[in-house]
């Protein structure tokens, strides 16, 4: 009921009933499920030792999310200062459902689950999740204090070695500080770039669905994505090439096995191609960018650990891909099984 009241615009007529309260309950459940995911992926993370500073984050996706967290802190703070509790909760709910849960958490699962446990790339993603958890907890505290206390109790308990919850000292209301934010996190140019990349993600998902309906793929990881530069706006190659050349960042965002920017379609060897023409816009005042997409079934075989398709994996799918082999110091599923048994 507190959450329903906080999400209601009290300047107009207010409706209440089982359906209205049910929607508020579903929204709060979404918050709790998101917090559960964050806590689960921070099990081995100690901010004092493992946090990655903003200027050391190699993935632009992580820096983009800090920009979004900074914007969220400003929006929620302004809303609370104006006693517009509904605006504060709507901003938080939009961030959780649109930016965090449906986008960032999906795009970083591969890093969180498959990169080496203490790698810089995984710690960078965990840093963003930790800051998101702090933002969520503090923004919720004035409205649903018991939920905020539950989140903090579990976070501090696992940080101190899984101590009993009743032994956790302090309270979310006794801690100093508000939602984490910093002026250096603000990067409007980076936000414009990622606005276009998120549109590209939507277009790729649309083509993947066509491939599913045609019976060619089941999982999105069974796809390779090609951007044809000669039939796309030159700005597209400038936007995507750094992400393609430096890391697997764009693969993770598009949830596919590989992404390539090619000069022309003749460079694509696969005979089975699914094509799409689309437009991306960085902002309301920017001219749209034409993009030519070609998706093909992934080459190689499925890595049994990360499930990406790679030429290093044998036909029997017993060997790990190069990334997973380096992360685990193992080469095959047999080696992995022996390690688990030992």
Kinemage of the C-alpha trace (Angstrom):
@kinemage 1
@onewidth
@group {chain A} dominant
@subgroup {mainchain}
@vectorlist {calphas} color= white
{ca unk a 1} P 0.000 0.000 0.000
{ca unk a 2} L 2.860 2.409 0.728
{ca unk a 3} L 4.310 1.692 -2.706
{ca unk a 4} L 0.904 2.246 -4.343
{ca unk a 5} L 0.508 5.576 -2.541
{ca unk a 6} L 4.012 6.643 -3.591
{ca unk a 7} L 3.293 5.895 -7.257
{ca unk a 8} L -0.015 7.772 -7.277
{ca unk a 9} L -0.458 11.328 -8.547
{ca unk a 10} L -2.280 12.820 -5.573
{ca unk a 11} L -2.966 16.107 -7.412
{ca unk a 12} L -5.853 14.446 -9.273
{ca unk a 13} L -8.492 11.804 -8.655
{ca unk a 14} L -7.084 8.622 -7.120
{ca unk a 15} L -8.440 5.160 -7.907
{ca unk a 16} L -7.977 2.086 -5.755
{ca unk a 17} L -9.106 -1.489 -6.081
{ca unk a 18} L -7.750 -5.029 -6.326
{ca unk a 19} L -6.447 -4.425 -9.846
{ca unk a 20} L -4.668 -1.197 -8.942
{ca unk a 21} L -3.076 -2.659 -5.819
{ca unk a 22} L -2.147 -5.776 -7.796
{ca unk a 23} L -0.201 -3.676 -10.301
{ca unk a 24} L 1.667 -1.978 -7.463
{ca unk a 25} L 2.450 -5.397 -5.988
{ca unk a 26} L 3.793 -6.615 -9.351
{ca unk a 27} L 5.976 -3.510 -9.675
{ca unk a 28} L 7.425 -4.021 -6.195
{ca unk a 29} L 8.034 -7.701 -6.958
{ca unk a 30} L 9.999 -6.611 -10.024
{ca unk a 31} L 12.147 -4.426 -7.780
{ca unk a 32} L 12.802 -7.298 -5.374
{ca unk a 33} L 13.662 -9.712 -8.204
{ca unk a 34} L 16.097 -7.182 -9.636
{ca unk a 35} L 17.723 -6.744 -6.219
{ca unk a 36} L 17.996 -10.533 -5.927
{ca unk a 37} L 19.864 -10.704 -9.251
{ca unk a 38} L 22.199 -7.891 -8.202
{ca unk a 39} L 22.976 -9.509 -4.851
{ca unk a 40} L 23.579 -12.893 -6.462
{ca unk a 41} L 26.120 -11.460 -8.879
{ca unk a 42} L 27.896 -9.500 -6.147
{ca unk a 43} L 28.537 -12.565 -3.990
{ca unk a 44} L 32.318 -12.385 -4.503
{ca unk a 45} L 32.584 -8.591 -4.842
{ca unk a 46} L 34.174 -6.324 -2.227
{ca unk a 47} L 33.909 -2.651 -3.279
{ca unk a 48} L 36.957 -1.688 -1.226
{ca unk a 49} L 39.169 -4.061 -3.210
{ca unk a 50} L 37.369 -4.848 -6.463
{ca unk a 51} L 35.596 -1.656 -7.583
{ca unk a 52} L 36.824 -0.293 -10.926
{ca unk a 53} L 37.102 3.522 -11.174
{ca unk a 54} L 35.186 5.285 -13.924
{ca unk a 55} L 38.339 6.203 -15.861
{ca unk a 56} L 39.555 2.575 -15.766
{ca unk a 57} L 36.391 1.089 -17.284
{ca unk a 58} L 37.346 -0.215 -20.723
{ca unk a 59} L 33.783 -1.023 -21.810
{ca unk a 60} L 31.857 2.063 -22.908
{ca unk a 61} L 28.654 0.241 -21.915
{ca unk a 62} L 29.711 0.442 -18.260
{ca unk a 63} L 30.470 4.157 -18.525
{ca unk a 64} L 27.142 4.684 -20.268
{ca unk a 65} L 25.331 3.015 -17.379
{ca unk a 66} L 27.102 5.304 -14.917
{ca unk a 67} L 25.820 8.234 -16.999
{ca unk a 68} L 22.311 6.793 -16.622
{ca unk a 69} L 22.803 6.295 -12.872
{ca unk a 70} L 23.892 9.910 -12.546
{ca unk a 71} L 20.769 11.042 -14.426
{ca unk a 72} L 18.600 8.801 -12.243
{ca unk a 73} L 20.057 10.287 -9.050
{ca unk a 74} L 19.326 13.803 -10.276
{ca unk a 75} L 15.747 12.928 -11.300
{ca unk a 76} L 14.887 11.083 -8.089
{ca unk a 77} L 16.470 13.756 -5.882
{ca unk a 78} L 14.604 16.570 -7.650
{ca unk a 79} L 11.327 14.653 -7.368
{ca unk a 80} L 11.745 13.968 -3.647
{ca unk a 81} L 12.714 17.600 -3.022
{ca unk a 82} L 9.467 18.650 -4.720
{ca unk a 83} L 7.460 16.024 -2.736
{ca unk a 84} L 6.553 14.431 -6.088
{ca unk a 85} L 6.919 10.883 -4.811
{ca unk a 86} L 5.187 9.430 -7.857
{ca unk a 87} L 7.760 11.008 -10.184
{ca unk a 88} L 10.583 9.551 -8.105
{ca unk a 89} L 9.150 6.037 -8.211
{ca unk a 90} L 8.293 6.239 -11.908
{ca unk a 91} L 11.875 7.294 -12.690
{ca unk a 92} L 13.206 4.402 -10.608
{ca unk a 93} L 10.790 1.870 -12.139
{ca unk a 94} L 11.654 3.025 -15.661
{ca unk a 95} L 15.379 2.680 -14.951
{ca unk a 96} L 14.952 -0.802 -13.477
{ca unk a 97} L 12.701 -2.180 -16.211
{ca unk a 98} L 14.180 -0.444 -19.275
{ca unk a 99} L 17.845 0.281 -18.582
{ca unk a 100} L 18.897 -2.213 -15.927
{ca unk a 101} L 16.842 -5.398 -16.141
{ca unk a 102} L 15.938 -5.603 -19.831
{ca unk a 103} L 19.186 -4.136 -21.137
{ca unk a 104} L 22.297 -3.992 -18.953
{ca unk a 105} L 21.749 -7.179 -16.980
{ca unk a 106} L 21.139 -9.104 -20.213
{ca unk a 107} L 24.172 -7.563 -21.920
{ca unk a 108} L 26.570 -8.401 -19.072
{ca unk a 109} L 25.508 -11.951 -18.201
{ca unk a 110} L 28.233 -13.395 -20.418
{ca unk a 111} L 30.912 -11.301 -18.690
{ca unk a 112} L 29.542 -12.063 -15.235
{ca unk a 113} L 29.190 -15.810 -15.765
{ca unk a 114} L 32.005 -16.683 -18.176
{ca unk a 115} L 34.894 -14.221 -17.858
{ca unk a 116} L 37.631 -15.058 -15.363
{ca unk a 117} L 36.353 -14.440 -11.837
{ca unk a 118} L 38.850 -11.685 -11.051
{ca unk a 119} L 39.107 -10.201 -14.550
{ca unk a 120} L 38.894 -6.449 -15.033
{ca unk a 121} L 35.932 -6.837 -17.396
{ca unk a 122} L 33.896 -8.792 -14.848
{ca unk a 123} L 34.845 -6.487 -11.959
{ca unk a 124} L 33.828 -3.494 -14.075
{ca unk a 125} L 30.355 -4.944 -14.623
{ca unk a 126} L 30.093 -5.808 -10.924
{ca unk a 127} L 31.003 -2.220 -10.053
{ca unk a 128} L 28.035 -0.970 -12.067
{ca unk a 129} L 25.755 -3.558 -10.438
{ca unk a 130} L 26.976 -2.536 -6.975
{ca unk a 131} L 26.347 1.166 -7.664
{ca unk a 132} L 22.925 0.265 -9.075
{ca unk a 133} L 22.122 -1.675 -5.901
{ca unk a 134} L 23.105 1.316 -3.752
{ca unk a 135} L 20.940 3.618 -5.876
{ca unk a 136} L 17.980 1.268 -5.731
{ca unk a 137} L 18.233 0.771 -1.962
{ca unk a 138} L 18.468 4.471 -1.121
{ca unk a 139} L 15.752 5.546 -3.556
{ca unk a 140} L 13.356 2.948 -2.141
{ca unk a 141} L 14.103 3.563 1.545
{ca unk a 142} L 11.693 6.493 2.140
{ca unk a 143} L 8.795 4.588 0.545
{ca unk a 144} L 9.271 0.867 1.281
{ca unk a 145} L 11.679 0.849 4.254
{ca unk a 146} L 11.374 -2.866 5.007
{ca unk a 147} L 12.337 -3.819 1.454
{ca unk a 148} L 15.278 -1.406 1.571
{ca unk a 149} L 16.397 -2.852 4.923
{ca unk a 150} L 16.118 -6.414 3.556
{ca unk a 151} L 18.342 -5.531 0.606
{ca unk a 152} L 20.936 -3.880 2.836
{ca unk a 153} L 20.882 -6.733 5.370
{ca unk a 154} L 21.648 -9.331 2.698
{ca unk a 155} L 24.310 -7.149 1.072
{ca unk a 156} L 26.189 -6.465 4.323
{ca unk a 157} L 25.784 -10.083 5.469
{ca unk a 158} L 27.418 -11.508 2.349
{ca unk a 159} L 30.060 -8.752 2.352
{ca unk a 160} L 31.080 -9.786 5.877
{ca unk a 161} L 31.272 -13.479 5.078
{ca unk a 162} L 27.627 -14.593 5.122
{ca unk a 163} L 27.059 -13.745 8.768
{ca unk a 164} L 23.531 -14.270 10.183
{ca unk a 165} L 21.151 -11.451 9.265
{ca unk a 166} L 20.375 -10.779 12.921
{ca unk a 167} L 24.077 -10.001 13.486
{ca unk a 168} L 24.245 -7.324 10.787
{ca unk a 169} L 24.860 -3.953 12.464
{ca unk a 170} L 23.389 -0.595 11.504
{ca unk a 171} L 20.530 0.387 9.233
{ca unk a 172} L 20.016 1.870 5.798
{ca unk a 173} L 18.688 4.960 7.590
{ca unk a 174} L 21.865 5.367 9.638
{ca unk a 175} L 24.273 5.292 6.712
{ca unk a 176} L 25.768 8.461 5.329
{ca unk a 177} L 25.306 9.496 1.735
{ca unk a 178} L 22.561 9.386 -0.834
{ca unk a 179} L 22.290 7.822 -4.285
{ca unk a 180} L 25.761 7.487 -5.865
{ca unk a 181} L 26.497 10.048 -8.580
{ca unk a 182} L 29.436 12.039 -9.917
{ca unk a 183} L 29.835 14.828 -12.427
{ca unk a 184} L 32.506 12.837 -14.268
{ca unk a 185} L 29.930 10.150 -15.018
{ca unk a 186} L 27.946 12.547 -17.172
{ca unk a 187} L 28.716 11.995 -20.861
{ca unk a 188} L 26.020 13.210 -23.246
{ca unk a 189} L 27.991 12.231 -26.360
{ca unk a 190} L 28.370 8.666 -25.115
{ca unk a 191} L 24.651 8.562 -24.282
{ca unk a 192} L 23.825 9.611 -27.857
{ca unk a 193} L 26.006 6.805 -29.218
{ca unk a 194} L 24.312 4.227 -27.031
{ca unk a 195} L 20.871 5.500 -27.972
{ca unk a 196} L 21.700 4.433 -31.534
{ca unk a 197} L 23.257 1.124 -30.433
{ca unk a 198} L 20.152 0.235 -28.441
{ca unk a 199} L 18.069 0.874 -31.561
{ca unk a 200} L 20.429 -1.432 -33.463
{ca unk a 201} L 19.838 -4.076 -30.803
{ca unk a 202} L 16.090 -3.815 -31.385
{ca unk a 203} L 16.546 -4.204 -35.164
{ca unk a 204} L 18.833 -7.226 -34.739
{ca unk a 205} L 16.282 -8.857 -32.427
{ca unk a 206} L 13.639 -8.336 -35.094
{ca unk a 207} L 15.717 -10.143 -37.742
{ca unk a 208} L 16.583 -12.943 -35.298
{ca unk a 209} L 12.868 -13.484 -34.763
{ca unk a 210} L 12.473 -13.914 -38.533
{ca unk a 211} L 15.243 -16.531 -38.447
{ca unk a 212} L 13.465 -18.327 -35.609
{ca unk a 213} L 10.192 -18.374 -37.527
{ca unk a 214} L 12.046 -19.782 -40.536
{ca unk a 215} L 13.385 -22.560 -38.314
{ca unk a 216} L 17.030 -21.610 -38.824
{ca unk a 217} L 17.986 -20.722 -35.257
{ca unk a 218} L 16.705 -21.325 -31.772
{ca unk a 219} L 18.971 -19.206 -29.623
{ca unk a 220} L 20.183 -15.725 -30.515
{ca unk a 221} L 23.744 -16.955 -29.922
{ca unk a 222} L 23.350 -19.093 -33.050
{ca unk a 223} L 23.659 -15.915 -35.159
{ca unk a 224} L 26.467 -13.867 -36.649
{ca unk a 225} L 25.742 -10.194 -37.364
{ca unk a 226} L 27.262 -8.211 -40.229
{ca unk a 227} L 26.950 -4.469 -40.830
{ca unk a 228} L 27.551 -3.658 -44.507
{ca unk a 229} L 29.506 -0.402 -44.522
{ca unk a 230} L 29.141 0.354 -48.243
{ca unk a 231} L 25.348 0.383 -47.920
{ca unk a 232} L 25.239 2.151 -44.551
{ca unk a 233} L 25.769 5.700 -43.376
{ca unk a 234} L 29.528 6.342 -42.809
{ca unk a 235} L 28.726 7.341 -39.232
{ca unk a 236} L 27.644 3.766 -38.496
{ca unk a 237} L 31.117 2.331 -39.113
{ca unk a 238} L 32.637 5.114 -37.005
{ca unk a 239} L 30.230 4.235 -34.198
{ca unk a 240} L 30.576 0.445 -34.273
{ca unk a 241} L 34.131 -0.286 -35.429
{ca unk a 242} L 35.819 0.621 -32.098
{ca unk a 243} L 33.444 -1.710 -30.240
{ca unk a 244} L 33.962 -4.545 -32.734
{ca unk a 245} L 37.746 -4.254 -32.933
{ca unk a 246} L 38.598 -3.852 -29.251
{ca unk a 247} L 36.450 -6.407 -27.435
{ca unk a 248} L 33.369 -8.622 -27.440
{ca unk a 249} L 31.286 -5.720 -26.134
{ca unk a 250} L 28.954 -5.499 -29.124
{ca unk a 251} L 28.511 -9.289 -29.220
{ca unk a 252} L 27.318 -9.176 -25.620
{ca unk a 253} L 24.934 -6.289 -26.282
{ca unk a 254} L 23.429 -7.915 -29.388
{ca unk a 255} L 23.507 -11.368 -27.715
{ca unk a 256} L 25.116 -13.026 -30.743
{ca unk a 257} L 28.295 -15.037 -31.369
{ca unk a 258} L 30.063 -12.451 -33.522
{ca unk a 259} L 29.643 -8.951 -34.973
{ca unk a 260} L 31.569 -7.691 -37.993
{ca unk a 261} L 31.614 -4.489 -40.009
{ca unk a 262} L 32.281 -5.478 -43.643
{ca unk a 263} L 32.888 -3.301 -46.684
{ca unk a 264} L 30.406 -5.172 -48.882
{ca unk a 265} L 28.177 -8.241 -48.891
{ca unk a 266} L 30.724 -10.149 -50.975
{ca unk a 267} L 32.825 -10.559 -47.814
{ca unk a 268} L 30.057 -12.600 -46.180
{ca unk a 269} L 30.763 -16.255 -46.956
{ca unk a 270} L 27.502 -17.787 -45.759
{ca unk a 271} L 24.977 -18.574 -48.479
{ca unk a 272} L 22.107 -18.340 -46.016
{ca unk a 273} L 21.503 -14.678 -45.233
{ca unk a 274} L 18.711 -12.699 -43.583
{ca unk a 275} L 18.839 -9.008 -44.483
{ca unk a 276} L 17.285 -5.819 -43.173
{ca unk a 277} L 17.527 -2.107 -43.843
{ca unk a 278} L 16.877 0.186 -40.897
{ca unk a 279} L 17.546 3.658 -39.566
{ca unk a 280} L 19.208 4.677 -36.318
{ca unk a 281} L 18.987 8.078 -34.642
{ca unk a 282} L 21.369 9.324 -31.969
{ca unk a 283} L 19.065 12.120 -30.840
{ca unk a 284} L 15.972 14.129 -31.826
{ca unk a 285} L 18.086 16.729 -33.642
{ca unk a 286} L 20.307 14.255 -35.520
{ca unk a 287} L 19.660 13.007 -39.032
{ca unk a 288} L 18.833 9.264 -39.076
{ca unk a 289} L 21.593 6.864 -40.137
{ca unk a 290} L 20.804 4.206 -42.756
{ca unk a 291} L 22.069 0.738 -41.814
{ca unk a 292} L 22.270 -2.464 -43.842
{ca unk a 293} L 22.201 -5.584 -41.651
{ca unk a 294} L 22.932 -9.153 -42.691
{ca unk a 295} L 22.484 -12.017 -40.228
{ca unk a 296} L 23.683 -15.566 -40.859
{ca unk a 297} L 23.731 -18.798 -38.861
{ca unk a 298} L 26.857 -18.814 -36.691
{ca unk a 299} L 30.003 -20.572 -37.882
{ca unk a 300} L 31.820 -23.180 -35.855
{ca unk a 301} L 30.419 -25.141 -32.955
{ca unk a 302} L 28.864 -24.312 -29.606
{ca unk a 303} L 31.171 -23.848 -26.632
{ca unk a 304} L 29.752 -26.001 -23.800
{ca unk a 305} L 30.612 -23.315 -21.229
{ca unk a 306} L 29.566 -19.934 -22.675
{ca unk a 307} L 27.315 -21.311 -25.474
{ca unk a 308} L 28.822 -18.986 -28.073
{ca unk a 309} L 29.733 -20.513 -31.427
{ca unk a 310} L 33.445 -20.570 -32.166
{ca unk a 311} L 35.821 -22.200 -34.700
{ca unk a 312} L 37.999 -23.442 -31.810
{ca unk a 313} L 35.258 -25.802 -30.598
{ca unk a 314} L 35.323 -29.338 -32.023
{ca unk a 315} L 32.338 -30.948 -33.731
{ca unk a 316} L 31.601 -33.049 -30.638
{ca unk a 317} L 31.465 -29.809 -28.626
{ca unk a 318} L 33.764 -31.147 -25.923
{ca unk a 319} L 36.455 -28.445 -26.244
{ca unk a 320} L 36.054 -24.992 -24.740
{ca unk a 321} L 36.453 -21.835 -26.790
{ca unk a 322} L 39.704 -19.906 -26.362
{ca unk a 323} L 38.170 -17.337 -23.980
{ca unk a 324} L 36.696 -20.006 -21.688
{ca unk a 325} L 39.900 -22.070 -21.776
{ca unk a 326} L 41.901 -19.035 -20.659
{ca unk a 327} L 39.347 -18.145 -17.976
{ca unk a 328} L 39.378 -21.622 -16.431
{ca unk a 329} L 42.895 -22.870 -17.326
{ca unk a 330} L 41.112 -25.909 -18.765
{ca unk a 331} L 40.683 -27.060 -22.339
{ca unk a 332} L 37.745 -29.449 -22.419
{ca unk a 333} L 34.559 -30.486 -20.674
{ca unk a 334} L 36.408 -33.544 -19.384
{ca unk a 335} L 38.983 -31.336 -17.657
{ca unk a 336} L 36.174 -29.225 -16.201
{ca unk a 337} L 34.365 -32.295 -14.857
{ca unk a 338} L 37.550 -33.607 -13.217
{ca unk a 339} L 38.095 -30.254 -11.522
{ca unk a 340} L 34.541 -30.213 -10.159
{ca unk a 341} L 34.866 -33.781 -8.852
{ca unk a 342} L 38.156 -32.962 -7.134
